[in-house]
Structure formats: structure tokens, C-alpha cells
Amino acid sequence: MSSMNTPDKTTPPTVILSGPTRGLGRALLDRLVSQGFPTVGLGRDLGRIAAVARSAPAQVQLVEVDLGADSDALTDALAAVRRILSTNSSGPLAFISNASIIEPIGQATGLTCSGLERAMRINCLAPLLIANFLTKTAQAQGRPLLVLDVSSGAACRPIRGWQAYCTSKAAYKMGLDVLAAENSHIKVVHFDPGVMDTSMQDLIRAQHVEDMPEVEVFRSYREKGTLKAPFTVATELIELIERHLS
Ligand SMILES: NC(=O)c1ccc[n+]([C@@H]2O[C@H](COP(=O)([O-])OP(=O)(O)OC[C@H]3O[C@@H](n4cnc5c(N)ncnc54)[C@H](OP(=O)(O)O)[C@@H]3O)[C@@H](O)[C@H]2O)c1
């Protein structure tokens, strides 16, 4: 974690949230809206959350982007974010980097180039480019920026069958640490949410043991009822924002 300028305590942070459509991201969107944070949601197929944006039109703005698409799509999305932030140019910024994919799952020797590329793009390259862009924007506007990386234990330890996920999450973590080392106006926090009851875990539990030898461990979390509710984790993340920026 690096240091940053003293936050403006009078204006609530503007939160840029990736992956607001499902799981933890959806729970975060609801919490941010109910607590009055100006929010920019970045994700795909945003018709699914249009009602949330309609319920708080002055507070929520949505920017449609597939993080797995080519760089032109991301450039267009960042131009839209720039326009939004130019009309809302005071107070701190927070980027909750939440969108991720767990696939492809399988023995490393069987992974394809396109599968690995897609995981690297969605879990590492696209969010790194967003964080780089927000760092520049925050500097130009003289505002502090908190980058909250929704990370995973898999960024720090190898899990068999998860080469794409472990590698992309670890590379992203390091990319953000370099960014923080270069920029004193930003702070990076890596946050491991624990094992949550979302569709990512549904997908993990459905794997074959040949592809993912530890699958039974993940099935046991469900059986023992130890999965965390996304809403509980969203509350923890909002508290982190408040602790660092309020
Ligand atoms: N669930 C867990 O137990 C667990 C444990 C440790 C860490 N995490 C981390 O927690 C975060 C949230 O996970 P989750 O469980 O909530 O996952 P999830 O239910 O699978 O939701 C993933 C979110 O990422 C978005 N996303 C995926 N691909 C995208 C793309 N190409 N472009 C734009 N958005 C895309 C999804 O949008 P769509 O609806 O459009 O697909 C969705 O909103 C992730 O960073 C994950 O690595 C989760």
C-alpha cells in the first residue's frame, strides 16, 4: 500500500465499480446507491441493472464495456468515464476493481492460447489500463485515488487447475503495486473477500476433479454453509473506502 494526498473530507468519494451486474459487484452497487456514493458502473449488458440507475439518476452512471473485447472498446469506455469525471471533478476517487473470470479451468498443459489471453485481458490488462487511466485523471484533477483490488488467495498461492486465474490475479496485483510505487497521490489496497456465495463458486463446484483436483474442498464450503454472503463483503469494502478516504 502506498501513501496519497490528504482526502477532501467534505465530498463523498466517487466510486468507479467494474462488474456491477452480478455477485459481489451487484451487492456493491446496491450498497453504494443506498449510502449515497456517486457511482460509475463499468460492465457488460447493463440493461440488467438499468432499474438501479433509473432509481438514482443523479447518482449512478453506467458505461457499457466488455473487458474481454479489443483495446478500442476500452478506449471508448474510458473516454466516457473521462466525460463523466469532468462534470464531477471534486472529492476523492475510488476504483473498486471487481470484475473477473475464473475460466478457463483445467490442467495447465491443456489450456489454449485464447483461453489464457482472455483471462489475462479481463483479470489483468483491462483493469490495469483502467487503473492507469484513473491515476492520470486523478492527478490532473488534483484528487486522491484509492484502488481497491478485489483479489484472491489465488493471487498468492498456486491452485491446481487455475493457472489462468492465479497468474492473471497475481500479475494484476504486481501491476498495481508498480503504479502505486510511481504515484504518491494513489493508494492501492488488495482485498481478499474470502469464499463467497456467487455464480463464480457455482462454476467452481461444477468442475471435474481431473480438471480441478481440489474441487471437493470447494463443494464442502457449500455443504458446511461457510460461504460468505456478497452483501456482507460489500459492507466490508465500503468500510474500507470510508476508512481510507473519509
Ligand atoms: N466468489 C468467490 O468466492 C471469490 C473468492 C475470492 C475472490 N473473488 C473475487 O471477487 C470478485 C467478484 O467475484 P464474484 O464471485 O462476484 O464473481 P461473479 O459472480 O462471477 O461476477 C463477476 C462479475 O464480473 C463481470 N465480468 C466478467 N467478465 C466480464 C467482462 N468480459 N467484461 C465486463 N465484466 C465482466 C461479470 O459481468 P457479467 O454479468 O456480464 O458476466 C460480473 O458482474 C472477482 O474479482 C473474484 O476474483 C471471488
The ligand as an SDF file (V2000), in Angstrom:
LIG
                    3D

 48 52  0  0  0  0  0  0  0  0999 V2000
  -16.6690  -15.8160   -5.3470 N   0  0  0  0  0  0  0  0  0  0  0  0
  -15.6050  -16.0830   -4.6020 C   0  0  0  0  0  0  0  0  0  0  0  0
  -15.6180  -16.9880   -3.7720 O   0  0  0  0  0  0  0  0  0  0  0  0
  -14.3710  -15.2370   -4.7320 C   0  0  0  0  0  0  0  0  0  0  0  0
  -13.2680  -15.5610   -3.9190 C   0  0  0  0  0  0  0  0  0  0  0  0
  -12.1210  -14.7700   -3.9920 C   0  0  0  0  0  0  0  0  0  0  0  0
  -12.0980  -13.6810   -4.8440 C   0  0  0  0  0  0  0  0  0  0  0  0
  -13.1800  -13.3960   -5.6190 N   0  0  0  0  0  0  0  0  0  0  0  0
  -13.1320  -12.2120   -6.4750 C   0  0  0  0  0  0  0  0  0  0  0  0
  -14.2670  -11.4050   -6.2040 O   0  0  0  0  0  0  0  0  0  0  0  0
  -14.6400  -10.6720   -7.3800 C   0  0  0  0  0  0  0  0  0  0  0  0
  -16.1210  -10.8490   -7.6430 C   0  0  0  0  0  0  0  0  0  0  0  0
  -16.3590  -12.2230   -7.8850 O   0  0  0  0  0  0  0  0  0  0  0  0
  -17.8430  -12.8290   -7.9320 P   0  0  0  0  0  0  0  0  0  0  0  0
  -17.7880  -14.0800   -7.1930 O   0  0  0  0  0  0  0  0  0  0  0  0
  -18.8450  -11.7890   -7.6010 O   0  0  0  0  0  0  0  0  0  0  0  0
  -17.9140  -13.2000   -9.4940 O   0  0  0  0  0  0  0  0  0  0  0  0
  -19.1780  -13.3980  -10.4560 P   0  0  0  0  0  0  0  0  0  0  0  0
  -20.4100  -13.6700   -9.6840 O   0  0  0  0  0  0  0  0  0  0  0  0
  -18.7390  -14.3770  -11.4730 O   0  0  0  0  0  0  0  0  0  0  0  0
  -19.3300  -11.9440  -11.1260 O   0  0  0  0  0  0  0  0  0  0  0  0
  -18.2800  -11.4780  -11.9300 C   0  0  0  0  0  0  0  0  0  0  0  0
  -18.5840  -10.0720  -12.4020 C   0  0  0  0  0  0  0  0  0  0  0  0
  -17.5280   -9.7300  -13.3480 O   0  0  0  0  0  0  0  0  0  0  0  0
  -18.1410   -9.3250  -14.5660 C   0  0  0  0  0  0  0  0  0  0  0  0
  -17.3890   -9.6810  -15.7580 N   0  0  0  0  0  0  0  0  0  0  0  0
  -16.9210  -10.8990  -16.1090 C   0  0  0  0  0  0  0  0  0  0  0  0
  -16.4000  -10.8440  -17.3450 N   0  0  0  0  0  0  0  0  0  0  0  0
  -16.5400   -9.5640  -17.7830 C   0  0  0  0  0  0  0  0  0  0  0  0
  -16.2200   -8.8970  -18.9820 C   0  0  0  0  0  0  0  0  0  0  0  0
  -15.6490   -9.5370  -20.0140 N   0  0  0  0  0  0  0  0  0  0  0  0
  -16.5000   -7.5740  -19.0910 N   0  0  0  0  0  0  0  0  0  0  0  0
  -17.1070   -6.9200  -18.0700 C   0  0  0  0  0  0  0  0  0  0  0  0
  -17.4530   -7.5010  -16.9160 N   0  0  0  0  0  0  0  0  0  0  0  0
  -17.1840   -8.8190  -16.7730 C   0  0  0  0  0  0  0  0  0  0  0  0
  -19.4630  -10.1050  -14.5970 C   0  0  0  0  0  0  0  0  0  0  0  0
  -20.3070   -9.4960  -15.5630 O   0  0  0  0  0  0  0  0  0  0  0  0
  -21.3770  -10.3860  -16.4050 P   0  0  0  0  0  0  0  0  0  0  0  0
  -22.5760  -10.4560  -15.5170 O   0  0  0  0  0  0  0  0  0  0  0  0
  -21.5920   -9.5620  -17.6390 O   0  0  0  0  0  0  0  0  0  0  0  0
  -20.7430  -11.7130  -16.6830 O   0  0  0  0  0  0  0  0  0  0  0  0
  -19.9160   -9.9680  -13.1490 C   0  0  0  0  0  0  0  0  0  0  0  0
  -20.5180   -8.7120  -12.9270 O   0  0  0  0  0  0  0  0  0  0  0  0
  -13.7160  -11.1800   -8.5010 C   0  0  0  0  0  0  0  0  0  0  0  0
  -12.6410  -10.2860   -8.6510 O   0  0  0  0  0  0  0  0  0  0  0  0
  -13.2060  -12.5110   -7.9580 C   0  0  0  0  0  0  0  0  0  0  0  0
  -11.9450  -12.8350   -8.4960 O   0  0  0  0  0  0  0  0  0  0  0  0
  -14.3170  -14.1470   -5.5900 C   0  0  0  0  0  0  0  0  0  0  0  0
  1  2  1  0
  2  3  2  0
  2  4  1  0
  4  5  1  0
  4 48  2  0
  5  6  2  0
  6  7  1  0
  7  8  2  0
  8  9  1  0
  8 48  1  0
  9 10  1  0
  9 46  1  0
 10 11  1  0
 11 12  1  0
 11 44  1  0
 12 13  1  0
 13 14  1  0
 14 15  2  0
 14 16  1  0
 14 17  1  0
 17 18  1  0
 18 19  2  0
 18 20  1  0
 18 21  1  0
 21 22  1  0
 22 23  1  0
 23 24  1  0
 23 42  1  0
 24 25  1  0
 25 26  1  0
 25 36  1  0
 26 27  1  0
 26 35  1  0
 27 28  2  0
 28 29  1  0
 29 30  1  0
 29 35  2  0
 30 31  1  0
 30 32  2  0
 32 33  1  0
 33 34  2  0
 34 35  1  0
 36 37  1  0
 36 42  1  0
 37 38  1  0
 38 39  2  0
 38 40  1  0
 38 41  1  0
 42 43  1  0
 44 45  1  0
 44 46  1  0
 46 47  1  0
M  CHG  2   8   1  16  -1
M  END
$$$$
